């Protein structure tokens, strides 16, 4: 499993955002990542890394629909 948060070159914490549903990624597998909201897969290079401070607190995870939070 790969980390869903990282620090960028400026020292800011970034979170992984799904390029398909624009929600936070909860799990990064290898070699492909599955978007649980759409059911599609994509490569790790397509993940959008966004500063945590710019992500709204209301932004859910891509697995929320599996948990019944849709």
PyMOL Python script that loads the backbone (N, CA, C, O; Angstrom):
from pymol import cmd

cmd.read_pdbstr("""\
ATOM      1  N   UNK A   1       0.843  -1.177   0.000  1.00  0.00           N
ATOM      2  CA  UNK A   1       0.000   0.000   0.000  1.00  0.00           C
ATOM      3  C   UNK A   1       0.885   1.237   0.000  1.00  0.00           C
ATOM      4  O   UNK A   1       1.899   1.288   0.696  1.00  0.00           O
ATOM      5  N   UNK A   2       0.498   2.219  -0.777  1.00  0.00           N
ATOM      6  CA  UNK A   2       1.257   3.454  -0.873  1.00  0.00           C
ATOM      7  C   UNK A   2       0.587   4.537  -0.039  1.00  0.00           C
ATOM      8  O   UNK A   2      -0.614   4.473   0.227  1.00  0.00           O
ATOM      9  N   UNK A   3       1.361   5.522   0.370  1.00  0.00           N
ATOM     10  CA  UNK A   3       0.831   6.597   1.201  1.00  0.00           C
ATOM     11  C   UNK A   3      -0.099   7.494   0.397  1.00  0.00           C
ATOM     12  O   UNK A   3       0.127   7.754  -0.785  1.00  0.00           O
ATOM     13  N   UNK A   4      -1.155   7.963   1.067  1.00  0.00           N
ATOM     14  CA  UNK A   4      -2.122   8.847   0.416  1.00  0.00           C
ATOM     15  C   UNK A   4      -1.844  10.312   0.749  1.00  0.00           C
ATOM     16  O   UNK A   4      -2.562  11.202   0.293  1.00  0.00           O
ATOM     17  N   UNK A   5      -0.808  10.559   1.540  1.00  0.00           N
ATOM     18  CA  UNK A   5      -0.348  11.916   1.835  1.00  0.00           C
ATOM     19  C   UNK A   5       1.157  11.964   1.626  1.00  0.00           C
ATOM     20  O   UNK A   5       1.852  10.966   1.813  1.00  0.00           O
ATOM     21  N   UNK A   6       1.647  13.119   1.242  1.00  0.00           N
ATOM     22  CA  UNK A   6       3.084  13.299   1.067  1.00  0.00           C
ATOM     23  C   UNK A   6       3.409  14.770   1.301  1.00  0.00           C
ATOM     24  O   UNK A   6       2.516  15.616   1.344  1.00  0.00           O
ATOM     25  N   UNK A   7       4.688  15.060   1.448  1.00  0.00           N
ATOM     26  CA  UNK A   7       5.134  16.449   1.570  1.00  0.00           C
ATOM     27  C   UNK A   7       5.738  16.876   0.245  1.00  0.00           C
ATOM     28  O   UNK A   7       6.510  16.135  -0.364  1.00  0.00           O
ATOM     29  N   UNK A   8       5.379  18.088  -0.202  1.00  0.00           N
ATOM     30  CA  UNK A   8       5.943  18.593  -1.451  1.00  0.00           C
ATOM     31  C   UNK A   8       7.256  19.314  -1.168  1.00  0.00           C
ATOM     32  O   UNK A   8       7.723  19.346  -0.030  1.00  0.00           O
ATOM     33  N   UNK A   9       7.844  19.888  -2.207  1.00  0.00           N
ATOM     34  CA  UNK A   9       9.153  20.535  -2.069  1.00  0.00           C
ATOM     35  C   UNK A   9       9.113  21.767  -1.168  1.00  0.00           C
ATOM     36  O   UNK A   9      10.156  22.222  -0.698  1.00  0.00           O
ATOM     37  N   UNK A  10       7.915  22.314  -0.922  1.00  0.00           N
ATOM     38  CA  UNK A  10       7.772  23.474  -0.038  1.00  0.00           C
ATOM     39  C   UNK A  10       7.472  23.075   1.403  1.00  0.00           C
ATOM     40  O   UNK A  10       7.311  23.937   2.266  1.00  0.00           O
ATOM     41  N   UNK A  11       7.397  21.777   1.662  1.00  0.00           N
ATOM     42  CA  UNK A  11       7.121  21.284   3.003  1.00  0.00           C
ATOM     43  C   UNK A  11       5.641  21.189   3.337  1.00  0.00           C
ATOM     44  O   UNK A  11       5.282  20.868   4.469  1.00  0.00           O
ATOM     45  N   UNK A  12       4.765  21.471   2.348  1.00  0.00           N
ATOM     46  CA  UNK A  12       3.324  21.373   2.568  1.00  0.00           C
ATOM     47  C   UNK A  12       2.877  19.917   2.444  1.00  0.00           C
ATOM     48  O   UNK A  12       3.419  19.159   1.640  1.00  0.00           O
ATOM     49  N   UNK A  13       1.895  19.541   3.238  1.00  0.00           N
ATOM     50  CA  UNK A  13       1.320  18.205   3.127  1.00  0.00           C
ATOM     51  C   UNK A  13       0.322  18.213   1.981  1.00  0.00           C
ATOM     52  O   UNK A  13      -0.553  19.075   1.909  1.00  0.00           O
ATOM     53  N   UNK A  14       0.465  17.236   1.081  1.00  0.00           N
ATOM     54  CA  UNK A  14      -0.448  17.077  -0.048  1.00  0.00           C
ATOM     55  C   UNK A  14      -1.224  15.778   0.124  1.00  0.00           C
ATOM     56  O   UNK A  14      -0.710  14.806   0.678  1.00  0.00           O
ATOM     57  N   UNK A  15      -2.460  15.767  -0.353  1.00  0.00           N
ATOM     58  CA  UNK A  15      -3.279  14.563  -0.311  1.00  0.00           C
ATOM     59  C   UNK A  15      -3.582  14.108  -1.733  1.00  0.00           C
ATOM     60  O   UNK A  15      -3.612  14.909  -2.668  1.00  0.00           O
ATOM     61  N   UNK A  16      -3.804  12.811  -1.873  1.00  0.00           N
ATOM     62  CA  UNK A  16      -4.108  12.224  -3.180  1.00  0.00           C
ATOM     63  C   UNK A  16      -5.579  12.435  -3.510  1.00  0.00           C
ATOM     64  O   UNK A  16      -6.461  12.088  -2.724  1.00  0.00           O
ATOM     65  N   UNK A  17      -5.833  13.015  -4.693  1.00  0.00           N
ATOM     66  CA  UNK A  17      -7.192  13.254  -5.171  1.00  0.00           C
ATOM     67  C   UNK A  17      -7.406  12.432  -6.442  1.00  0.00           C
ATOM     68  O   UNK A  17      -6.562  12.426  -7.338  1.00  0.00           O
ATOM     69  N   UNK A  18      -8.534  11.744  -6.508  1.00  0.00           N
ATOM     70  CA  UNK A  18      -8.869  10.922  -7.669  1.00  0.00           C
ATOM     71  C   UNK A  18      -9.137  11.812  -8.879  1.00  0.00           C
ATOM     72  O   UNK A  18      -9.914  12.762  -8.779  1.00  0.00           O
ATOM     73  N   UNK A  19      -8.507  11.524 -10.025  1.00  0.00           N
ATOM     74  CA  UNK A  19      -8.734  12.331 -11.224  1.00  0.00           C
ATOM     75  C   UNK A  19     -10.089  12.060 -11.889  1.00  0.00           C
ATOM     76  O   UNK A  19     -10.486  12.787 -12.799  1.00  0.00           O
ATOM     77  N   UNK A  20     -10.791  11.031 -11.445  1.00  0.00           N
ATOM     78  CA  UNK A  20     -12.073  10.677 -12.057  1.00  0.00           C
ATOM     79  C   UNK A  20     -13.269  11.261 -11.304  1.00  0.00           C
ATOM     80  O   UNK A  20     -14.211  11.756 -11.922  1.00  0.00           O
ATOM     81  N   UNK A  21     -13.230  11.203  -9.963  1.00  0.00           N
ATOM     82  CA  UNK A  21     -14.376  11.678  -9.181  1.00  0.00           C
ATOM     83  C   UNK A  21     -14.032  12.891  -8.317  1.00  0.00           C
ATOM     84  O   UNK A  21     -14.913  13.477  -7.688  1.00  0.00           O
ATOM     85  N   UNK A  22     -12.767  13.261  -8.287  1.00  0.00           N
ATOM     86  CA  UNK A  22     -12.272  14.421  -7.533  1.00  0.00           C
ATOM     87  C   UNK A  22     -12.514  14.320  -6.030  1.00  0.00           C
ATOM     88  O   UNK A  22     -12.669  15.330  -5.343  1.00  0.00           O
ATOM     89  N   UNK A  23     -12.544  13.084  -5.532  1.00  0.00           N
ATOM     90  CA  UNK A  23     -12.620  12.854  -4.091  1.00  0.00           C
ATOM     91  C   UNK A  23     -11.260  12.370  -3.623  1.00  0.00           C
ATOM     92  O   UNK A  23     -10.397  12.036  -4.434  1.00  0.00           O
ATOM     93  N   UNK A  24     -11.072  12.332  -2.301  1.00  0.00           N
ATOM     94  CA  UNK A  24      -9.798  11.877  -1.752  1.00  0.00           C
ATOM     95  C   UNK A  24      -9.635  10.377  -1.967  1.00  0.00           C
ATOM     96  O   UNK A  24     -10.590   9.613  -1.824  1.00  0.00           O
ATOM     97  N   UNK A  25      -8.430   9.967  -2.307  1.00  0.00           N
ATOM     98  CA  UNK A  25      -8.114   8.556  -2.510  1.00  0.00           C
ATOM     99  C   UNK A  25      -7.826   7.942  -1.146  1.00  0.00           C
ATOM    100  O   UNK A  25      -7.033   8.481  -0.373  1.00  0.00           O
ATOM    101  N   UNK A  26      -8.467   6.816  -0.850  1.00  0.00           N
ATOM    102  CA  UNK A  26      -8.239   6.166   0.433  1.00  0.00           C
ATOM    103  C   UNK A  26      -7.170   5.083   0.338  1.00  0.00           C
ATOM    104  O   UNK A  26      -6.472   4.816   1.317  1.00  0.00           O
ATOM    105  N   UNK A  27      -7.035   4.460  -0.826  1.00  0.00           N
ATOM    106  CA  UNK A  27      -6.086   3.358  -0.977  1.00  0.00           C
ATOM    107  C   UNK A  27      -5.424   3.458  -2.342  1.00  0.00           C
ATOM    108  O   UNK A  27      -6.098   3.608  -3.361  1.00  0.00           O
ATOM    109  N   UNK A  28      -4.105   3.375  -2.351  1.00  0.00           N
ATOM    110  CA  UNK A  28      -3.356   3.374  -3.609  1.00  0.00           C
ATOM    111  C   UNK A  28      -2.720   2.000  -3.761  1.00  0.00           C
ATOM    112  O   UNK A  28      -1.803   1.651  -3.017  1.00  0.00           O
ATOM    113  N   UNK A  29      -3.196   1.230  -4.708  1.00  0.00           N
ATOM    114  CA  UNK A  29      -2.641  -0.089  -4.971  1.00  0.00           C
ATOM    115  C   UNK A  29      -1.600  -0.022  -6.074  1.00  0.00           C
ATOM    116  O   UNK A  29      -1.296   1.049  -6.599  1.00  0.00           O
ATOM    117  N   UNK A  30      -1.063  -1.171  -6.411  1.00  0.00           N
ATOM    118  CA  UNK A  30      -0.052  -1.209  -7.464  1.00  0.00           C
ATOM    119  C   UNK A  30      -0.445  -2.297  -8.451  1.00  0.00           C
ATOM    120  O   UNK A  30      -0.928  -3.340  -8.009  1.00  0.00           O
ATOM    121  N   UNK A  31      -0.275  -2.132  -9.726  1.00  0.00           N
ATOM    122  CA  UNK A  31       0.243  -0.941 -10.392  1.00  0.00           C
ATOM    123  C   UNK A  31      -0.844   0.080 -10.711  1.00  0.00           C
ATOM    124  O   UNK A  31      -0.539   1.224 -11.051  1.00  0.00           O
ATOM    125  N   UNK A  32      -2.117  -0.326 -10.603  1.00  0.00           N
ATOM    126  CA  UNK A  32      -3.216   0.582 -10.943  1.00  0.00           C
ATOM    127  C   UNK A  32      -3.979   0.966  -9.679  1.00  0.00           C
ATOM    128  O   UNK A  32      -3.921   0.273  -8.664  1.00  0.00           O
ATOM    129  N   UNK A  33      -4.697   2.090  -9.765  1.00  0.00           N
ATOM    130  CA  UNK A  33      -5.534   2.563  -8.666  1.00  0.00           C
ATOM    131  C   UNK A  33      -6.977   2.470  -9.137  1.00  0.00           C
ATOM    132  O   UNK A  33      -7.285   2.841 -10.269  1.00  0.00           O
ATOM    133  N   UNK A  34      -7.866   1.977  -8.275  1.00  0.00           N
ATOM    134  CA  UNK A  34      -9.284   1.882  -8.638  1.00  0.00           C
ATOM    135  C   UNK A  34     -10.052   3.018  -7.982  1.00  0.00           C
ATOM    136  O   UNK A  34      -9.895   3.291  -6.792  1.00  0.00           O
ATOM    137  N   UNK A  35     -10.881   3.672  -8.779  1.00  0.00           N
ATOM    138  CA  UNK A  35     -11.813   4.671  -8.253  1.00  0.00           C
ATOM    139  C   UNK A  35     -13.063   3.906  -7.841  1.00  0.00           C
ATOM    140  O   UNK A  35     -13.758   3.348  -8.690  1.00  0.00           O
ATOM    141  N   UNK A  36     -13.349   3.877  -6.558  1.00  0.00           N
ATOM    142  CA  UNK A  36     -14.496   3.110  -6.089  1.00  0.00           C
ATOM    143  C   UNK A  36     -15.817   3.799  -6.408  1.00  0.00           C
ATOM    144  O   UNK A  36     -16.867   3.159  -6.376  1.00  0.00           O
ATOM    145  N   UNK A  37     -15.781   5.090  -6.715  1.00  0.00           N
ATOM    146  CA  UNK A  37     -17.012   5.805  -7.083  1.00  0.00           C
ATOM    147  C   UNK A  37     -17.448   5.471  -8.503  1.00  0.00           C
ATOM    148  O   UNK A  37     -18.638   5.294  -8.762  1.00  0.00           O
ATOM    149  N   UNK A  38     -16.486   5.382  -9.428  1.00  0.00           N
ATOM    150  CA  UNK A  38     -16.819   5.113 -10.831  1.00  0.00           C
ATOM    151  C   UNK A  38     -16.568   3.668 -11.234  1.00  0.00           C
ATOM    152  O   UNK A  38     -17.135   3.195 -12.220  1.00  0.00           O
ATOM    153  N   UNK A  39     -15.725   2.959 -10.485  1.00  0.00           N
ATOM    154  CA  UNK A  39     -15.383   1.581 -10.826  1.00  0.00           C
ATOM    155  C   UNK A  39     -14.248   1.464 -11.826  1.00  0.00           C
ATOM    156  O   UNK A  39     -13.817   0.355 -12.144  1.00  0.00           O
ATOM    157  N   UNK A  40     -13.756   2.591 -12.327  1.00  0.00           N
ATOM    158  CA  UNK A  40     -12.677   2.583 -13.311  1.00  0.00           C
ATOM    159  C   UNK A  40     -11.317   2.566 -12.620  1.00  0.00           C
ATOM    160  O   UNK A  40     -11.196   2.907 -11.443  1.00  0.00           O
ATOM    161  N   UNK A  41     -10.292   2.161 -13.378  1.00  0.00           N
ATOM    162  CA  UNK A  41      -8.930   2.173 -12.857  1.00  0.00           C
ATOM    163  C   UNK A  41      -8.095   3.192 -13.614  1.00  0.00           C
ATOM    164  O   UNK A  41      -8.409   3.561 -14.745  1.00  0.00           O
ATOM    165  N   UNK A  42      -7.029   3.636 -12.970  1.00  0.00           N
ATOM    166  CA  UNK A  42      -6.117   4.592 -13.588  1.00  0.00           C
ATOM    167  C   UNK A  42      -4.728   4.379 -13.015  1.00  0.00           C
ATOM    168  O   UNK A  42      -4.567   3.720 -11.988  1.00  0.00           O
ATOM    169  N   UNK A  43      -3.736   4.931 -13.673  1.00  0.00           N
ATOM    170  CA  UNK A  43      -2.355   4.773 -13.236  1.00  0.00           C
ATOM    171  C   UNK A  43      -2.034   5.742 -12.104  1.00  0.00           C
ATOM    172  O   UNK A  43      -2.649   6.802 -11.988  1.00  0.00           O
ATOM    173  N   UNK A  44      -1.066   5.369 -11.273  1.00  0.00           N
ATOM    174  CA  UNK A  44      -0.671   6.216 -10.146  1.00  0.00           C
ATOM    175  C   UNK A  44      -0.211   7.592 -10.595  1.00  0.00           C
ATOM    176  O   UNK A  44      -0.380   8.569  -9.864  1.00  0.00           O
ATOM    177  N   UNK A  45       0.366   7.684 -11.779  1.00  0.00           N
ATOM    178  CA  UNK A  45       0.848   8.976 -12.277  1.00  0.00           C
ATOM    179  C   UNK A  45      -0.285   9.970 -12.506  1.00  0.00           C
ATOM    180  O   UNK A  45      -0.045  11.175 -12.577  1.00  0.00           O
ATOM    181  N   UNK A  46      -1.517   9.478 -12.621  1.00  0.00           N
ATOM    182  CA  UNK A  46      -2.666  10.344 -12.875  1.00  0.00           C
ATOM    183  C   UNK A  46      -3.255  10.954 -11.603  1.00  0.00           C
ATOM    184  O   UNK A  46      -4.101  11.845 -11.680  1.00  0.00           O
ATOM    185  N   UNK A  47      -2.816  10.483 -10.435  1.00  0.00           N
ATOM    186  CA  UNK A  47      -3.317  11.022  -9.168  1.00  0.00           C
ATOM    187  C   UNK A  47      -3.006  12.508  -9.099  1.00  0.00           C
ATOM    188  O   UNK A  47      -1.905  12.938  -9.444  1.00  0.00           O
ATOM    189  N   UNK A  48      -3.977  13.285  -8.654  1.00  0.00           N
ATOM    190  CA  UNK A  48      -3.782  14.731  -8.481  1.00  0.00           C
ATOM    191  C   UNK A  48      -3.377  14.980  -7.033  1.00  0.00           C
ATOM    192  O   UNK A  48      -4.157  14.733  -6.114  1.00  0.00           O
ATOM    193  N   UNK A  49      -2.171  15.465  -6.836  1.00  0.00           N
ATOM    194  CA  UNK A  49      -1.681  15.778  -5.497  1.00  0.00           C
ATOM    195  C   UNK A  49      -2.000  17.237  -5.208  1.00  0.00           C
ATOM    196  O   UNK A  49      -1.516  18.136  -5.896  1.00  0.00           O
ATOM    197  N   UNK A  50      -2.815  17.466  -4.189  1.00  0.00           N
ATOM    198  CA  UNK A  50      -3.304  18.801  -3.856  1.00  0.00           C
ATOM    199  C   UNK A  50      -2.930  19.133  -2.418  1.00  0.00           C
ATOM    200  O   UNK A  50      -3.053  18.280  -1.540  1.00  0.00           O
ATOM    201  N   UNK A  51      -2.474  20.364  -2.159  1.00  0.00           N
ATOM    202  CA  UNK A  51      -2.164  20.743  -0.772  1.00  0.00           C
ATOM    203  C   UNK A  51      -3.376  20.501   0.132  1.00  0.00           C
ATOM    204  O   UNK A  51      -4.498  20.886  -0.198  1.00  0.00           O
ATOM    205  N   UNK A  52      -3.133  19.863   1.264  1.00  0.00           N
ATOM    206  CA  UNK A  52      -4.208  19.522   2.191  1.00  0.00           C
ATOM    207  C   UNK A  52      -4.977  20.764   2.634  1.00  0.00           C
ATOM    208  O   UNK A  52      -6.183  20.704   2.871  1.00  0.00           O
ATOM    209  N   UNK A  53      -4.280  21.873   2.741  1.00  0.00           N
ATOM    210  CA  UNK A  53      -4.918  23.116   3.185  1.00  0.00           C
ATOM    211  C   UNK A  53      -5.937  23.641   2.172  1.00  0.00           C
ATOM    212  O   UNK A  53      -6.797  24.446   2.529  1.00  0.00           O
ATOM    213  N   UNK A  54      -5.854  23.200   0.918  1.00  0.00           N
ATOM    214  CA  UNK A  54      -6.772  23.667  -0.128  1.00  0.00           C
ATOM    215  C   UNK A  54      -7.929  22.703  -0.381  1.00  0.00           C
ATOM    216  O   UNK A  54      -8.808  22.985  -1.196  1.00  0.00           O
ATOM    217  N   UNK A  55      -7.928  21.566   0.318  1.00  0.00           N
ATOM    218  CA  UNK A  55      -8.995  20.582   0.147  1.00  0.00           C
ATOM    219  C   UNK A  55     -10.071  20.861   1.193  1.00  0.00           C
ATOM    220  O   UNK A  55      -9.781  20.925   2.388  1.00  0.00           O
ATOM    221  N   UNK A  56     -11.304  21.026   0.742  1.00  0.00           N
ATOM    222  CA  UNK A  56     -12.406  21.290   1.662  1.00  0.00           C
ATOM    223  C   UNK A  56     -12.601  20.128   2.627  1.00  0.00           C
ATOM    224  O   UNK A  56     -12.441  18.968   2.249  1.00  0.00           O
ATOM    225  N   UNK A  57     -12.944  20.439   3.864  1.00  0.00           N
ATOM    226  CA  UNK A  57     -13.180  19.393   4.861  1.00  0.00           C
ATOM    227  C   UNK A  57     -14.324  18.471   4.441  1.00  0.00           C
ATOM    228  O   UNK A  57     -14.362  17.302   4.827  1.00  0.00           O
ATOM    229  N   UNK A  58     -15.251  19.004   3.651  1.00  0.00           N
ATOM    230  CA  UNK A  58     -16.404  18.223   3.205  1.00  0.00           C
ATOM    231  C   UNK A  58     -16.059  17.232   2.099  1.00  0.00           C
ATOM    232  O   UNK A  58     -16.875  16.375   1.760  1.00  0.00           O
ATOM    233  N   UNK A  59     -14.861  17.341   1.534  1.00  0.00           N
ATOM    234  CA  UNK A  59     -14.463  16.438   0.454  1.00  0.00           C
ATOM    235  C   UNK A  59     -14.352  15.022   1.000  1.00  0.00           C
ATOM    236  O   UNK A  59     -13.537  14.746   1.880  1.00  0.00           O
ATOM    237  N   UNK A  60     -15.177  14.132   0.470  1.00  0.00           N
ATOM    238  CA  UNK A  60     -15.191  12.758   0.942  1.00  0.00           C
ATOM    239  C   UNK A  60     -14.123  11.914   0.266  1.00  0.00           C
ATOM    240  O   UNK A  60     -13.312  12.409  -0.517  1.00  0.00           O
ATOM    241  N   UNK A  61     -14.147  10.636   0.588  1.00  0.00           N
ATOM    242  CA  UNK A  61     -13.224   9.679  -0.008  1.00  0.00           C
ATOM    243  C   UNK A  61     -13.921   8.947  -1.141  1.00  0.00           C
ATOM    244  O   UNK A  61     -15.150   8.880  -1.189  1.00  0.00           O
ATOM    245  N   UNK A  62     -13.129   8.399  -2.052  1.00  0.00           N
ATOM    246  CA  UNK A  62     -13.700   7.700  -3.203  1.00  0.00           C
ATOM    247  C   UNK A  62     -14.411   6.409  -2.822  1.00  0.00           C
ATOM    248  O   UNK A  62     -15.057   5.801  -3.676  1.00  0.00           O
ATOM    249  N   UNK A  63     -14.317   5.973  -1.580  1.00  0.00           N
ATOM    250  CA  UNK A  63     -14.992   4.751  -1.148  1.00  0.00           C
ATOM    251  C   UNK A  63     -16.259   5.047  -0.352  1.00  0.00           C
ATOM    252  O   UNK A  63     -16.893   4.122   0.154  1.00  0.00           O
ATOM    253  N   UNK A  64     -16.638   6.313  -0.231  1.00  0.00           N
ATOM    254  CA  UNK A  64     -17.815   6.665   0.565  1.00  0.00           C
ATOM    255  C   UNK A  64     -19.072   5.946   0.106  1.00  0.00           C
ATOM    256  O   UNK A  64     -19.906   5.570   0.929  1.00  0.00           O
ATOM    257  N   UNK A  65     -19.219   5.750  -1.208  1.00  0.00           N
ATOM    258  CA  UNK A  65     -20.425   5.081  -1.694  1.00  0.00           C
ATOM    259  C   UNK A  65     -20.472   3.619  -1.247  1.00  0.00           C
ATOM    260  O   UNK A  65     -21.559   3.057  -1.119  1.00  0.00           O
ATOM    261  N   UNK A  66     -19.323   2.996  -1.010  1.00  0.00           N
ATOM    262  CA  UNK A  66     -19.296   1.617  -0.524  1.00  0.00           C
ATOM    263  C   UNK A  66     -19.730   1.545   0.931  1.00  0.00           C
ATOM    264  O   UNK A  66     -20.224   0.514   1.387  1.00  0.00           O
ATOM    265  N   UNK A  67     -19.547   2.624   1.646  1.00  0.00           N
ATOM    266  CA  UNK A  67     -19.897   2.670   3.067  1.00  0.00           C
ATOM    267  C   UNK A  67     -21.313   3.185   3.295  1.00  0.00           C
ATOM    268  O   UNK A  67     -21.789   3.199   4.431  1.00  0.00           O
ATOM    269  N   UNK A  68     -21.988   3.606   2.235  1.00  0.00           N
ATOM    270  CA  UNK A  68     -23.342   4.106   2.372  1.00  0.00           C
ATOM    271  C   UNK A  68     -23.434   5.582   2.688  1.00  0.00           C
ATOM    272  O   UNK A  68     -24.448   6.030   3.222  1.00  0.00           O
ATOM    273  N   UNK A  69     -22.397   6.356   2.373  1.00  0.00           N
ATOM    274  CA  UNK A  69     -22.403   7.787   2.654  1.00  0.00           C
ATOM    275  C   UNK A  69     -22.721   8.616   1.424  1.00  0.00           C
ATOM    276  O   UNK A  69     -22.505   9.828   1.440  1.00  0.00           O
ATOM    277  N   UNK A  70     -23.215   8.025   0.388  1.00  0.00           N
ATOM    278  CA  UNK A  70     -23.435   8.735  -0.874  1.00  0.00           C
ATOM    279  C   UNK A  70     -24.556   9.736  -0.755  1.00  0.00           C
ATOM    280  O   UNK A  70     -24.876  10.423  -1.726  1.00  0.00           O
TER     281      UNK A  70
END
""", "prot")
cmd.dss("prot")
cmd.show_as("cartoon", "prot")
cmd.util.cbc("prot")
cmd.orient("prot")
